[in-house]
Amino acid sequence: MEEINLAELSDQQLLELAGKMKKSAIMHALVIGFMVGVVFYSVVESTWGLLTLIPLYFIRKLVANSDQYDEVKRLLKERNLR
């Protein structure tokens, strides 16, 4: 995936990107919630192993990717678009 320089995007492109990212943020929240449920079940049933570690890894990756969404929100606020 190619890197996008957010500061160079036009207002319209930035608004479109924010809309797409908002939809993906909702989906990420659902996936993270499901994975937390899997980890919780694993802990309750005392089955530590891949069933616990794999969701924790993906949760960390999804949360780390949210930095770009924060940057888009900051740019929208700077440009008074929302």
C-alpha positions as CSV (number, residue, x, y, z in Angstrom):
1,M,0.0,0.0,0.0
2,E,1.5,3.3,-1.0
3,E,2.0,6.1,1.5
4,I,-0.3,9.1,1.2
5,N,0.9,12.6,2.1
6,L,-2.3,13.8,3.9
7,A,-1.2,17.5,3.9
8,E,-1.1,17.6,0.1
9,L,-4.7,16.3,-0.3
10,S,-7.5,18.7,-1.4
11,D,-10.4,19.4,0.9
12,Q,-12.7,17.2,-1.1
13,Q,-10.2,14.3,-1.1
14,L,-9.6,14.7,2.6
15,L,-13.4,14.6,3.3
16,E,-13.7,11.4,1.2
17,L,-10.8,9.8,3.0
18,A,-12.3,10.7,6.4
19,G,-15.6,9.1,5.4
20,K,-13.9,5.9,4.3
21,M,-11.8,5.8,7.5
22,K,-14.8,6.4,9.7
23,K,-16.5,3.3,8.2
24,S,-13.3,1.2,8.6
25,A,-13.0,2.5,12.2
26,I,-16.4,1.1,13.0
27,M,-15.5,-2.2,11.4
28,H,-12.2,-2.3,13.4
29,A,-14.1,-1.7,16.6
30,L,-16.4,-4.7,15.9
31,V,-13.4,-6.9,15.0
32,I,-11.5,-5.8,18.2
33,G,-14.6,-6.4,20.3
34,F,-14.9,-9.9,18.9
35,M,-11.2,-10.6,19.5
36,V,-11.5,-9.3,23.0
37,G,-14.3,-11.8,23.5
38,V,-12.2,-14.6,22.2
39,V,-9.3,-13.7,24.6
40,F,-11.8,-13.4,27.5
41,Y,-13.2,-16.8,26.7
42,S,-9.7,-18.2,26.5
43,V,-8.7,-16.8,29.9
44,V,-11.9,-18.0,31.5
45,E,-11.5,-21.5,30.2
46,S,-7.7,-21.4,31.1
47,T,-6.6,-22.2,27.6
48,W,-3.6,-20.0,27.1
49,G,-1.9,-20.4,23.8
50,L,-2.5,-19.4,20.2
51,L,-6.2,-18.8,20.8
52,T,-5.1,-16.0,23.2
53,L,-1.9,-14.7,21.5
54,I,-3.2,-14.4,17.9
55,P,-6.1,-12.0,18.7
56,L,-3.9,-10.0,21.0
57,Y,-1.4,-9.5,18.1
58,F,-4.1,-8.4,15.7
59,I,-5.7,-6.1,18.3
60,R,-2.3,-4.4,18.7
61,K,-1.9,-4.0,14.9
62,L,-5.4,-2.5,14.5
63,V,-4.9,0.0,17.3
64,A,-1.5,1.0,15.9
65,N,-3.1,1.8,12.5
66,S,-5.5,4.3,14.1
67,D,-2.8,7.0,14.1
68,Q,-3.5,7.9,10.5
69,Y,-7.2,8.5,11.3
70,D,-6.2,10.8,14.1
71,E,-4.0,12.7,11.7
72,V,-6.9,13.1,9.2
73,K,-9.2,14.4,12.0
74,R,-6.5,16.9,13.0
75,L,-6.2,18.1,9.4
76,L,-10.0,18.4,9.1
77,K,-10.1,20.5,12.2
78,E,-7.2,22.7,11.0
79,R,-9.0,23.4,7.7
80,N,-12.4,24.0,9.4
81,L,-14.0,21.3,7.4
82,R,-16.0,19.7,10.2
